[in-house]
């Protein structure tokens, strides 16, 4: 099995059959695949520092874990929901 390490190694295909034959014996390197993932534009969000009681943060983290969520994402969701409630 041939590993593709650079995008330039992938030829232009004349047909789907030709492409299928190529990929039957080739695969993308994991680093190449990871590098192609869409990255969030850092201008779309702002980092905020918030001081919080350690016990409260521990409770939030436990609750988030029980819901299989990232605690920061859960806090953002709560804030968003509250803003919607305040604006209505």
MDAnalysis code that builds the backbone (N, CA, C; Angstrom):
import MDAnalysis as mda
import numpy as np

u = mda.Universe.empty(264, n_residues=88, atom_resindex=np.repeat(np.arange(88), 3), trajectory=True)
u.add_TopologyAttr("name", ["N", "CA", "C"] * 88)
u.add_TopologyAttr("resid", np.arange(1, 89))
u.add_TopologyAttr("resname", ["UNK", "UNK", "UNK", "UNK", "UNK", "UNK", "UNK", "UNK", "UNK", "UNK", "UNK", "UNK", "UNK", "UNK", "UNK", "UNK", "UNK", "UNK", "UNK", "UNK", "UNK", "UNK", "UNK", "UNK", "UNK", "UNK", "UNK", "UNK", "UNK", "UNK", "UNK", "UNK", "UNK", "UNK", "UNK", "UNK", "UNK", "UNK", "UNK", "UNK", "UNK", "UNK", "UNK", "UNK", "UNK", "UNK", "UNK", "UNK", "UNK", "UNK", "UNK", "UNK", "UNK", "UNK", "UNK", "UNK", "UNK", "UNK", "UNK", "UNK", "UNK", "UNK", "UNK", "UNK", "UNK", "UNK", "UNK", "UNK", "UNK", "UNK", "UNK", "UNK", "UNK", "UNK", "UNK", "UNK", "UNK", "UNK", "UNK", "UNK", "UNK", "UNK", "UNK", "UNK", "UNK", "UNK", "UNK", "UNK"])
u.atoms.positions = np.array([
    [0.847, -1.178, 0.000],
    [0.000, 0.000, 0.000],
    [0.891, 1.238, 0.000],
    [0.647, 2.123, -0.897],
    [1.423, 3.363, -1.035],
    [0.792, 4.450, -0.163],
    [1.612, 5.187, 0.580],
    [1.134, 6.273, 1.425],
    [1.392, 7.609, 0.743],
    [0.356, 8.404, 0.626],
    [0.454, 9.725, 0.005],
    [0.816, 10.726, 1.097],
    [1.981, 11.370, 0.944],
    [2.457, 12.322, 1.947],
    [2.281, 13.780, 1.532],
    [2.035, 14.021, 0.237],
    [1.873, 15.382, -0.278],
    [0.704, 15.391, -1.256],
    [-0.066, 16.469, -1.249],
    [-1.206, 16.566, -2.153],
    [-0.781, 16.471, -3.613],
    [0.440, 16.914, -3.918],
    [0.915, 16.894, -5.303],
    [1.098, 15.464, -5.828],
    [1.140, 14.482, -4.941],
    [1.299, 13.089, -5.369],
    [0.007, 12.503, -5.941],
    [-1.093, 13.214, -5.769],
    [-2.377, 12.716, -6.278],
    [-2.566, 13.258, -7.693],
    [-2.663, 12.361, -8.685],
    [-2.793, 12.821, -10.079],
    [-4.220, 13.275, -10.392],
    [-4.367, 13.902, -11.528],
    [-5.702, 14.214, -12.045],
    [-6.219, 12.945, -12.713],
    [-7.467, 12.635, -12.453],
    [-8.037, 11.394, -12.982],
    [-8.943, 11.687, -14.160],
    [-8.872, 10.820, -15.142],
    [-9.712, 10.947, -16.336],
    [-11.100, 10.355, -16.098],
    [-11.185, 9.412, -15.163],
    [-12.475, 8.764, -14.910],
    [-12.541, 8.294, -13.451],
    [-13.728, 7.954, -13.021],
    [-13.906, 7.425, -11.672],
    [-13.229, 6.062, -11.527],
    [-13.215, 5.290, -12.597],
    [-12.567, 3.987, -12.569],
    [-11.064, 4.145, -12.328],
    [-10.460, 5.120, -13.011],
    [-9.036, 5.380, -12.828],
    [-8.762, 5.816, -11.389],
    [-9.625, 6.648, -10.849],
    [-9.465, 7.097, -9.471],
    [-9.618, 5.926, -8.497],
    [-10.591, 5.055, -8.754],
    [-10.803, 3.885, -7.901],
    [-9.585, 2.970, -7.904],
    [-8.976, 2.763, -9.075],
    [-7.769, 1.932, -9.162],
    [-6.628, 2.553, -8.356],
    [-6.487, 3.884, -8.464],
    [-5.427, 4.572, -7.730],
    [-5.608, 4.388, -6.218],
    [-6.832, 4.638, -5.719],
    [-7.067, 4.570, -4.272],
    [-7.136, 3.139, -3.734],
    [-7.263, 2.166, -4.624],
    [-7.239, 0.770, -4.178],
    [-5.862, 0.408, -3.644],
    [-4.833, 1.133, -4.105],
    [-3.460, 0.830, -3.699],
    [-2.782, 2.023, -3.013],
    [-3.561, 3.033, -2.613],
    [-2.976, 4.222, -1.986],
    [-3.847, 4.681, -0.828],
    [-3.199, 5.360, 0.111],
    [-3.943, 5.945, 1.229],
    [-3.250, 7.237, 1.640],
    [-4.031, 8.146, 2.252],
    [-3.467, 9.408, 2.719],
    [-2.762, 9.217, 4.049],
    [-1.632, 9.874, 4.213],
    [-0.928, 9.896, 5.491],
    [-1.806, 10.626, 6.510],
    [-1.821, 10.151, 7.741],
    [-2.663, 10.733, 8.794],
    [-2.351, 12.219, 8.975],
    [-1.078, 12.585, 8.928],
    [-0.710, 13.998, 9.106],
    [-1.289, 14.858, 7.994],
    [-1.345, 14.321, 6.781],
    [-1.917, 15.061, 5.667],
    [-3.418, 15.246, 5.880],
    [-4.080, 14.198, 6.346],
    [-5.516, 14.300, 6.609],
    [-5.794, 15.296, 7.728],
    [-5.029, 15.222, 8.825],
    [-5.235, 16.137, 9.945],
    [-4.974, 17.578, 9.543],
    [-4.011, 17.794, 8.684],
    [-3.702, 19.138, 8.221],
    [-4.772, 19.722, 7.328],
    [-5.627, 18.880, 6.786],
    [-6.664, 19.365, 5.883],
    [-7.958, 19.711, 6.607],
    [-8.032, 19.424, 7.904],
    [-9.245, 19.734, 8.651],
    [-9.443, 21.234, 8.730],
    [-10.700, 21.646, 8.652],
    [-11.029, 23.063, 8.721],
    [-10.749, 23.581, 10.126],
    [-9.943, 24.601, 10.200],
    [-9.617, 25.214, 11.479],
    [-10.526, 26.425, 11.674],
    [-10.999, 26.620, 12.890],
    [-11.843, 27.766, 13.193],
    [-11.001, 29.029, 13.139],
    [-11.511, 30.025, 12.493],
    [-10.831, 31.312, 12.428],
    [-10.828, 31.923, 13.826],
    [-9.647, 32.253, 14.332],
    [-9.538, 32.757, 15.697],
    [-10.285, 34.074, 15.874],
    [-10.588, 34.767, 14.790],
    [-11.344, 36.014, 14.900],
    [-12.812, 35.760, 15.188],
    [-13.258, 34.511, 15.072],
    [-14.658, 34.191, 15.312],
    [-14.972, 34.084, 16.796],
    [-13.965, 34.000, 17.645],
    [-14.210, 33.923, 19.076],
    [-13.110, 34.672, 19.820],
    [-13.427, 35.045, 21.040],
    [-12.502, 35.786, 21.878],
    [-12.287, 35.011, 23.166],
    [-11.054, 34.932, 23.609],
    [-10.743, 34.261, 24.867],
    [-11.111, 35.181, 26.021],
    [-11.782, 34.603, 27.013],
    [-12.205, 35.350, 28.190],
    [-11.663, 34.646, 29.423],
    [-11.134, 35.405, 30.362],
    [-10.676, 34.843, 31.632],
    [-11.742, 35.125, 32.669],
    [-12.128, 34.100, 33.393],
    [-13.188, 34.216, 34.386],
    [-12.734, 33.540, 35.665],
    [-12.704, 34.280, 36.759],
    [-12.347, 33.689, 38.049],
    [-13.587, 33.038, 38.634],
    [-13.402, 31.827, 39.142],
    [-14.538, 31.054, 39.633],
    [-14.124, 30.268, 40.866],
    [-15.048, 30.106, 41.778],
    [-14.800, 29.295, 42.961],
    [-14.444, 27.874, 42.511],
    [-13.357, 27.306, 43.019],
    [-12.928, 25.970, 42.575],
    [-13.993, 24.892, 42.780],
    [-14.756, 25.006, 43.850],
    [-15.811, 23.994, 44.079],
    [-16.907, 24.098, 43.035],
    [-17.252, 25.339, 42.667],
    [-18.271, 25.518, 41.631],
    [-17.777, 24.961, 40.306],
    [-16.522, 25.248, 39.962],
    [-15.954, 24.739, 38.718],
    [-15.927, 23.211, 38.720],
    [-15.581, 22.614, 39.843],
    [-15.562, 21.154, 39.939],
    [-16.963, 20.584, 39.706],
    [-17.972, 21.235, 40.252],
    [-19.363, 20.772, 40.052],
    [-19.758, 20.885, 38.582],
    [-19.367, 21.998, 37.951],
    [-19.684, 22.192, 36.533],
    [-18.997, 21.121, 35.689],
    [-17.735, 20.841, 35.985],
    [-17.001, 19.822, 35.229],
    [-17.630, 18.448, 35.401],
    [-18.041, 18.108, 36.634],
    [-18.701, 16.810, 36.860],
    [-19.996, 16.716, 36.068],
    [-20.772, 17.791, 36.091],
    [-22.038, 17.806, 35.362],
    [-21.788, 17.661, 33.859],
    [-20.811, 18.382, 33.349],
    [-20.487, 18.294, 31.921],
    [-20.043, 16.880, 31.557],
    [-19.185, 16.280, 32.394],
    [-18.728, 14.905, 32.128],
    [-19.901, 13.938, 32.088],
    [-20.844, 14.118, 32.992],
    [-22.001, 13.204, 33.035],
    [-22.850, 13.339, 31.773],
    [-22.750, 14.483, 31.115],
    [-23.491, 14.719, 29.862],
    [-22.614, 14.514, 28.629],
    [-21.385, 14.034, 28.842],
    [-20.418, 13.802, 27.761],
    [-20.152, 15.085, 26.973],
    [-20.021, 16.201, 27.696],
    [-19.750, 17.491, 27.083],
    [-18.437, 18.056, 27.607],
    [-17.858, 18.951, 26.856],
    [-16.735, 19.745, 27.320],
    [-17.323, 20.826, 28.225],
    [-16.752, 21.041, 29.416],
    [-17.360, 21.978, 30.360],
    [-17.394, 23.400, 29.812],
    [-16.397, 23.794, 29.033],
    [-16.399, 25.141, 28.466],
    [-17.524, 25.299, 27.445],
    [-17.749, 24.281, 26.647],
    [-18.844, 24.323, 25.680],
    [-20.182, 24.383, 26.389],
    [-20.304, 23.651, 27.489],
    [-21.554, 23.665, 28.243],
    [-21.814, 25.049, 28.829],
    [-20.782, 25.696, 29.355],
    [-20.939, 27.046, 29.899],
    [-21.367, 28.007, 28.792],
    [-20.755, 27.899, 27.599],
    [-21.148, 28.763, 26.483],
    [-22.599, 28.520, 26.089],
    [-23.016, 27.263, 26.127],
    [-24.401, 26.930, 25.799],
    [-25.337, 27.558, 26.818],
    [-25.007, 27.456, 28.102],
    [-25.829, 28.065, 29.155],
    [-25.942, 29.569, 28.961],
    [-24.806, 30.222, 28.673],
    [-24.824, 31.670, 28.469],
    [-25.689, 32.049, 27.268],
    [-25.574, 31.298, 26.204],
    [-26.365, 31.554, 25.013],
    [-27.856, 31.408, 25.307],
    [-28.224, 30.341, 26.014],
    [-29.622, 30.120, 26.367],
    [-30.157, 31.257, 27.239],
    [-29.341, 31.698, 28.194],
    [-29.760, 32.770, 29.087],
    [-29.928, 34.095, 28.328],
    [-29.006, 34.365, 27.395],
    [-29.136, 35.581, 26.595],
    [-30.424, 35.576, 25.781],
    [-30.757, 34.427, 25.206],
    [-32.011, 34.315, 24.456],
    [-33.212, 34.579, 25.362],
    [-33.145, 34.049, 26.559],
    [-34.241, 34.236, 27.523],
    [-34.362, 35.708, 27.928],
    [-33.237, 36.357, 28.149],
    [-33.227, 37.771, 28.540],
    [-33.754, 38.663, 27.417],
    [-33.478, 38.294, 26.167],
    [-33.880, 39.119, 25.033],
    [-35.331, 38.908, 24.632],
    [-35.989, 37.901, 25.181],
    [-37.385, 37.661, 24.762],
    [-38.375, 38.262, 25.715],
])
